Amino acid sequence: MEKEKRRIIIDFEVLSKCGFWMCCMKDYKTQREHIIINNRDEFLRVYNKNRDSIWVGYNIKGYDQWIMKSIIAGLDPCKTSDKLIESNISPWKIDRSLNNIPIYLFELNDNYRSLKELELFMGEDIRESSVPFDLETYPTELEIKELTSYCLHDVRMTCKVFEQNYYKYEAQLGLIEYFKLDESMFNKTEAQLSSIILGAKKPNYERNDEVDFEIIDKIELSKYIDIKKWYENYNNRDFKKYLRTNVYEVETDFGWGGLHSARKKYKGEEFIVNSDVSSFYPSIMIEHNLLSRNISNPSKFKEIRNNRFKFKREKNPVEKSLKLVLNSAYGACLDSNNELYDRKQGIGICVNGQLLLLDLIEKVELEFGDKAIFIQGNTDGVMFKFNSKEDIQRYLEICKQWSARTNMELEHDFIKKIIQKDVNNYVYVKEDGSIKSKGAYVKKLSLLDNDLPIVNKAIIEKLINNVEIEKTINSSDNLIDFQKCIKITGKYSHAIYGEEEIRLKVMRVFASNDSRDSSIMKIKSDKTKEKISYTPSRVFIDNNIIINKKIPQKLDKVWYINLAKDRLESFQPEDSYTLFDFFKMT
């Protein structure tokens, strides 16, 4: 694609019962906005002028594209909407001709979150339109004005989400350009693109041989040979059983996902090394013949991996595009709808990944015994603590031997300090001073993942810099820092706040010290009430835009302080210390 394509953010609102539809769009580069209301001619004019543009939308593939195509084809978009929503008809069955209309789409989505939830995190206005979507009479001017405001708001919010995810767009664009693919490939998912690039084609029969996965011959185990034998036992290959056992003094789970092993409530300092396998699953596929058997040219996958390593060293941005192909290939092996689908190979990759890391852990244990500590093992790496730099050099030599035997490449991070709750919750400081954290309580939050940010910040500040919880929380006066984002799932009909019914599916609440405020509850279909998790006994609600809004007097900071202290305690056993204690000693 020689010329940069125009990217147009688009959203539709359809009131099918009264024959009303509208479309709002925004040019991502120029920021110009355009509104079309029940005007097919105007829509066709815009579409024909922008046939080669990329149309960007949140979950655009499931709904908006079919409304758009219906308008282009001369079908009634209101009837299409009814078939999609009310009748739940598969989009491609509505009218076969719609599949032939060429539109380049880039879909923004989150498997777990709606656009409204992301707006919630961003501190934006999340109130819904008061105009019912089952309105039977044509909307009044006032109602059209409200619908326009609502639709335009969603377009602007989609634009903000696109900004945060622009790297994904660039990576997909990079793939299409690097492999000289047709522009229509923009409509494909990452996994679909991978299968096309690799020339994969599913056989026209079911293999049904997943239980026959093989364990590679490069794995050498002695102390933990029984774990390998557990996988070799066909009685365990129903993919429901798992093995929980002790590995290097740490309780460890083996099953059909990645390795999960970690010391609970562990703290350590100095001579700590975290070792990750570079492109672990793709490397297993290449080096141990575990690529999907549907790939026509397996050498191409290896070429992509090698080029990715090369581009990464050169800091070439194409590296991120090639990473998409490599990382999506494993998941695609387990997706029956993908041309790479090969369950036997997918399970073999996962099992051998666990055993390869166990192999490395065993070699370290046999060499060091109680002179080293196994801290954690995860899907693609392990972490150990040693007693000296000399021990680390011995460890690196073991890694070199393991890499040569298994054809895996390890990358090492040297760590000053770690505080770990469990395998999914930890924070550590590398020797270069950078911080890595994982887990709901300590993860680095973002514009699109921003629940109780002041609590996470307070815990991190305490663990790393020994800043008291009270100081961090009391020093903030930004309301967004204190937002608790809640979602009412399909199991519940609605929420209630005191006597007030709230029909919103998402909302933001704040702890209140005002005795006139109430708790927030959710209502089951049988009318029983249930408290919403991690909400205080008294809250106030603010679903308006809160960006740069200051806290009111009634915000109860004590509730946030107590919650942060409770969460902090889950990281620290008795006689605990923080990362700050280490820095004071050095």
N, C-alpha and C positions, 0 to 999 in steps of 0.2 A: 504494500500500500504506500504509494509514493507521497500522496498528499494526505496531511492529517485530516482524519474524518471528523465531521461535526458530531458532537455528543449531545443528544437532546434528552433531558429528563422529562418523563411523561407520566400522567396519571389520569384515570377516568373515574367519573361518578355516574352511576346509572340508576335511575328510578324507573324500573321496568313497568310497574303497574300504571304509570301515568304517561309513559312514552317520552321520558325526558333523559337526555344524556348530555354530558359536558366533558371537555378535555382541557387540562392545563398542561403547559409545557414550558421548559426553560432551557435556553442554550447554555451549556456548561461554561463555554469560553467567554461569550459576550455578556452572559447573565440576563439577556433579554427574555421577557416572559410573554406568553401568548395564551389567550383563552378562547375556546371555541364552544359555543352552546347550540346544540341541535342544528348544526349547519354542515351537512355532508360536503357541499361544494367547497367550502372554506377548508375543511379538513383535507380533501383531495388536493387542493392547491398546495397546502403545506407539505403533504406527503410527497407529491410529485417533485417538488422543489428539493426535497431532502431524501430521495430514494436511497442514496448511498450513505446516509448518516447512521450512526449507532444510536438506537433508542434504548435509553437506560431507565429501569424502573425497579421498584421493590416488589419481588415476587411477580415480575412482569410476565413470566412464561405461563403461569397458571391462569391468569384472568385477563389482564390488560391487553396482551397481544391479540387475544381472540376478539375482544371488543373492537380493537383497531382494525383487524383484518375484516371483520364483519362490515364495518363502515366502508372500507375500501371496496369490498365485493358487492356492496349494495344490499346487504342483508340488514335486517332490523337488529341493531345492537341490543335493544331491550329484550327481544326474544332470545338472543344469544345469552345474555346475562341470566335470564330465567332458567335456561337449560343448564347453565354451568352451576348456578347456586341452588335453585329450587329443585330441579330434577336430578342434579348431580351427574349429568351426562359428561363423559370424557370429551375434552375439547375437540380432538381430531375426528370425533364421530358426528359433530354438529352439522358440518358440511365439508365434504372431502376437498372441495375447491379451495378452502381456506389454507390448506397445507401448501398450496402452490404459490401463495403470495410471498414474494421475497422481502423479508424485513430482517435487518441485522439487529440483534438484541444483545444487551449485556444485563444480566439479572443480578441484582443485589438481594441477598437473602441471608437469613440466619435460621437454621433448622429449629431453633428453640424460641426465637424472639420475633415478635411482630414489629412493624415500623413504629407503632405507638410506644412499644417498650423502649426502643432506641431513643425516641423523642423524650421519653421519661428520663432516661439516663443523662441526656444532654441538657436537661434543665429547661426544656421547651414547654410550650403550652400543649397540654395533652387532652383538653376538653373535646368531646365529640360534638358533631353537628346536632342541633335540636330538630332538624328536619328529618322526619322518619323516612327510611328508604323504601318503605312499603306504601308511600303516599299514593293515593288513588286519583287525586286531582292535580292538574298541572300546577307546579309551584308558582307562588306569587313572586313579585319583584323582590320583595324582602327575603323570601326563602331562597331565591336564586342568588341573591347577594351573599347570603350565609353559606350556601353550597360552594360558591365560587371561592370565598375566603377559605373554606375548609379544604377544598381540592388544591388550591394554590399553596396553602400551608404544607400539605403533604409533599408537594413537588419540591418546595424549598428544603424540607427536611430530608427528602431523598437525596437532594443535591449535597447536603452536609454529610450524609452517610457515604455518598460516593467519594467525597473528598478524603474521608478517613480510610476508604478501601481502594483508593486510586492505584495503589501498588498492584492490586490483583488485576485490574484492567490492563496496566502496563505489562504485566507478566504474560497475560493471555495474548495481548497484541504482539509481544515479543516472540511467542511461540508461532503464531501465524506467519509472521514475517520471516523468522529463522528457517522454518520448514517450507516456506513458500506455499502455504495452504490457501485455499479459496476463502474469500472474505465471509462466506456463509458459515464458516467454522466458528465465527463469533457466537453463534447460537448454541454451541456445544458446551457441556460442562467440562471441567478439567479432566475428569476420568474418561469421558467420551473422546476428548482430544487425544489423550494418551493412547487409547486403543486405535484411533485412526492413524496417528503418527507411527505406531508400531506395526501397523498392518495386521491387526488381530481379527480373527474370524472364528466365532464359536462353531463347533461341530453341530450337525443337525440331529444329534442324538444325545441322550443323557449318559454321562460317564459313570456316575454313581460309584466313584472309587476313592472318595475322600478319606476313608479309613485306612487306605493303603499308602499314606504318606511315608516317606523314607527319612531316616535319620542319617545325616551325612557322616562319612567315615573319618573326617578330620577331628571329630570330637574325641578327646582323651580324658576319661574320668576314672578315678579309682575310689576315693573316699565316698563320692556321691554317685557311684555307678547305679545304685538302686533307683535314682531319679530317672536316669535314662531308661532303665528297665520298666519303670512305671509307664512311660510313654510307649514302649515297645509292646506292652501287654494290650492285646486287642480288646479285652474286657473294659479297659479304661477309655476306649476310643468312641464313646457315645457322645462326647463333647458336652457332657453335663457334669461329669466328675472333675474334681480338682485335687491337687495334692498340697497339703500344708505340712511343712517340715522345717527342721532347723538347719540353716546353712551358715557356717562360720559364726555361730552363736546368735544368729538373727532369725526370727520366724519368717519364713518365706513361702509365698504361694506360687505354685506352678499349675498352669491350666492351659487355656486356649486364647489368652490375651498375652500381653507382655509380662516381663518379670516384675514382681512387686515384693520388695524386701527393704526394710528399714528399721533401724533402732528407734524405739519410741523415746521421745523427749530427750534427745541426745544433744550435747553441746561439746564442741571440740575446737581446738586452736592449733595452728602451726602444723606443718608437714602433712597437709591434707591434699590429696589429689583426686580430682574428678576426671574420669576417662570415658569419653563418648566415642562410639564407633561411627566413623564418617559414613553417611548414607547407608546405614546398617542394613535395612531390609533390601534396598536395591542391590547392595553388594552381595548379600546372601543369594539373591536371585541369579546374579551373574556368575559368581565364583563357584556356586554349588549346584548349578543346573536346575534352579527352582523357578525360572521364569514361567509365565503362563504358556502352556503348550499350544495356545491358539496363535502365537506370534509367528509370522512367516519368516522373519529375519532377526533372530535373537542377537546377532552381533550389533545391530543398530542400538539396542538398549545399552550395551556396554560402551559404545561410542558416545552416546549421550551422557552417560555417567562420567566418562573420562574428560569430555569437553566441559562438563559442569565444573569438575575439579580445577581444570585449567583456567576457566573464566573466573572462578572464585579467587584464585591466586592473583589474577590480573585485575580483580575488582571490576570485571565487565558485567554490566547489569543483565546481560542475557543469561547469566548464571541462575537468576531467580526464575526465569522462564523454564529452563531445562529442569530445574528442581521440581516444577509442577508435574512433569511427565514421570519423573522418578518416584516421587512420593505418592502419587495417585495410583501407581501400578499395583501396589499390594492390596489396597482397599478394593480396587476393581476386580481382583481375582476372586473376591468374596461376594461380588455383586452380580446376581443372576441376570440382570438386565444389561450388563456390559459385555462387549465382545471379548474382553480379557478374562471372563469368568472361568475360573479353574480352581475349584474349592480344594482339591487335593494339594495343589502347589501352595495355595494361600495358607492352609493349615501347616504345611511343612515349613514354610518360611517362619511362622510364628514360633513353632515348637523348637526348631533349630536355633532360632535367635536366643531363646531362653537357655538352651543347653550350651551354646557357645559362650555366653556370659558366665554360666555356672563353671565352665571349664577354666576360665580366667580366674574366677574367685577361688576355685580349688587350688590352682597353682600358687596363688598368693598365700593362701592359708598354709599349704605344705611348706612353703619357704619361710614364712615369718611366724606362724603359730600365734601365740599371745603377744608377740612383739609388734603386731599391727592390729588395727580395728577395722572391721568391715562396717561401714556406715550405712550405705544404701545401694540397692540395685534397682534399675528401672528398665524400661523397654529397650533402650539403646546404650546404657552405660552403667558404670559402677563407681563407687567412691570409697576410698580408704584413708585411714590416718596412720602415719608412721612416726617413728621416734627421732629420726635424724635425716639430714640431706643425703647421707650415704645410703640409708634405707630406701629413700625415694629413687636413687640411682639404680639400686638393685631391682626395685619394682619396675622401673622403666625398661630394664633389660628383660624382665619376664614378659612385659608387654610386647617388646620387640620380637621375642621368640614366638609368642602366641600369634602375633600378626603374621609372621612369616609362615607359620603352619596353617593358619586358617584363611589367609589371604584377605584379612580384614585390616582396615587402617584406623588407628586410634588417635584422637585429639585430646590433649590433656589441659585441664585448668588447675592452677595451683592456688589453693585457698588458704586465707588467713584464719577464717573463723566461720563456723556454722552453728546455727541453732535450728533443731529439727523436731517438729512435732511427730511426723510420720512421713511415709514416702511421698505423700501428696501435699505436705505442708512444711516448708522450710525457708530459711533465708540464709544466704552466706555472702561473705565479702571475699573477692578474689585478691590476689597479691597486687594487682594494678589499681585496687581501690574500687572497682566497679562492684555493683551489688546485683545479685540474682535472687529472686524470690518466687515461690510457687505456693498456691493454695488460696482458698477464699479469704482467709484472715490477713494474709500478708502480700498477696499478689499486687503487682503494679496495676492500678486502675487506669481506665482510659475514658475518653468522651463517650464511647459506646458500651462501657461496662463500669458503672459508677454508682454502686450501691453502698451506702454508709462510708463514703470516702474518708471522713475524719477519723473513723475508728481504725481503718487500715493504716492510715498515716501515723496515728498515735502509737500503734503497736510497733511499726517499723522504727519510728524514732526512739522508742524505748529500747528495743533490742539492739539497735546499731549505735545510737549516740547517747543512750542513758538519759534521754529527755523524759521527764515525768509525764505520765499520761495526762494529768490535769493541765500541765502547761501547754501541751500541744492543742488540746481541745478548747481550753479557755482563751487561747490566743486567736482563734478563728472567729470572724464575724460574718462569713459568707454563708448564706442559707443553703446553697447547693451542697456544701460540705457535709450537711447533716441529713440529707434526704435518705429516707428509707423507701425503696422502690418495691411496690407489691403488685402481685398479679393474681387475679381471680380466675382460676382454671375452670375447665368445663364441668368439673365435679360439683361446682357450686353455682347457684342461680344468680347471686348478687352479693353485695356487701351492705352492711348497715353501720351507720355512725350515729350512735344514740338511737333516736327514733327515725332517722333519715335513711331512706333506701338509696343506695348508690349503684347505678347500673353500668358504670365504667368497668372495663376489664383490667385496666392498669391505673395506678394512682400513686402519688407520693405523699407520705405522712412524716410528721416530725413529733418528737417527744414534747409534751406540754406540761407545764407546771400550773396551769390554770384549772382550777377545780370545776369550772363549767364545761370543760372539754370532756369528750367521751373516748372510749376505746373503739377500735375498728374491728368488726367481726365479719365472717363470711357465712353465708347461709346455704345449707345443703338442700337437696330437692325435698327432703322430708321435713323441712322448716327448722331443723335443729341448727343452733349457732355454734360456731367454732372460732376460737381466737386465731388470728393470723400470726404465724411464727415471727419471732424477733421484732414484735411491735410492743411498745409500752402500754401501760394501762390507760394512759390519757394521751391523745394525739390531737394535733390540728392538721388539716389537709390544705395543701396548696398545689393545685394542678395548673395554675397559670405559669407563664414564663418566669423563672426565678434566677436567670443568669444575672450576676452582679447585684442581686437583691441581698440586703442585709438582714440579719436575724432579728426577730421581734423579742421583746422582753420575756415573753412567756415560753421561749424555747428552754427546755429542761436539759441543760448540759450534763447534769449529774447522771442521767440515764445513759448517755453515751460514754461517760467516764467509767461507770460500772460495767457496761458491756465490754469495753476495751480491756479492762482488768480481768474480767472472766475469760476472755479469749486469750489474753497473754498468759494466763495461768496454765492453759493447755499446752504451752510450749515448754514451761519451766518446772522441773521437779524441785524438790526441796534443796536448799543451799544453792539456788540458781544464781547465775550471773548473766550479764549481757555482753554484747560485743564491745561495749564501751569499756568494760573492765580490762579487756585485752589491750585496747589502745592506750590506756593509762599506764600499762606496764612496759610499753615499748617506746 
